[in-house]
Amino acid sequence: MKNNKTIPPFSFLRPHPIQRRDCCGDFNGYISLPLGHCWYGKHYDSLNEWGFSEGGLTYSELEKDRWVVGFDTGRIGGHLLDKEKVTEKAERLLENAADAERWEREQEKIRLADLECHENREEGRHWYNEYTEAVPLDLWELFRAITYEVYGKITHELLMKTVSHYSTRSNKLDAYRIYPTRGDGILTAGSSFKLIVGIRYGMGVGDYDSPFVTNETAALFNLDPLNRDN
């Protein structure tokens, strides 16, 4: 059985408390909103921005766990609005509330996407071009260095084997070099800092490989674009 919190928004009319044909209509219009609606708890003045014209909204109160928003016909030439016209006006208000709810959901999706993007960039920030820590490398040169590191020599067959290994995840790869502060990370033989290179195959936080390359191997290839290793 539905309760006040699960019943969808709906419109309704109430008799105008002042029955005077020279100033007021016979009915006022309202909508009833459940807890969780983006208009819930908001004063009617702040809701007029949704394009409700002809006098604006004049009522917003909590009624049996529902947030009721409405307008009276004493301020909008009510004598020109019969019951049918007030009903139409209340239905338009209900449509505005539905539009506001859809807009709020879209904004929430955007906020969550922005937050996820920010978190991903913070966690995997070395692999984004706008961060100075990530310096682009020549991908082919890095493949040659990896091949030499693994096999101790470079032949066409061995080089193609390296290329094939890293190309299985994507045919669009980027290579990067990271320059950490000297002394940071795990020391490699004959060096005072860890050499960090990476191959990115996607924009996700974990969409990269960081192959091991010693400083000695790196010195044989163009893996120091900023000339900081010496």
Secondary structure by P-SEA (a helix, b strand, c coil): cccccccccccccccccccccccccccccccccccccccccccccccccccccccccccccccccbbbbbccccccccccccaaaaaaaaaaaaaaaaaaaaaaaaaaaaaaaaaaaaaaaaacccccccccccccccaaaaaaaaaaaacccccaaaaaaaaaaaaccccbbbbbccccccccccccccccbbbbbbbbccccccccccccccaaaaaacccccccccc
